[in-house]
Amino acid sequence: MPPDGYAAFMRHMGLPQTGGWVQAASGDEVFVNVALFKNLNGDWKWFKRGRDAWALYVAEVILRPQEVWSLRRGGDEQLYLLGRFARGSAIIEAIVVFRRDGRGRWSEGV
């Protein structure tokens, strides 16, 4: 069962827990699902040590990035969505990375 933070993240994105396509303010359509939060072994990577407290910042970066970079290295193309948020006197920086899949769409996180 996914952590509560994942469910809150997906609700904020307006998506079911199984995932779905989201139109980012950058104009890019990205696929958001559990792959953003799991490592290659299928273990939850993102919600350990209290990281889930920052999940809604990541959702905001996907929906309304302040910077968008598309980088190509060899045959691999990645989409970087970046954002900065003020929380009291602290600045929180968030980054979300997607990879172009074999069908030319932005999908699983890197």
Helices and strands as residue ranges (DSSP letters): H 4-13, E 20-23, E 29-32, G 34-37, G 48-54, H 55-63, E 67-73, E 76-87, E 90-100, E 106-109
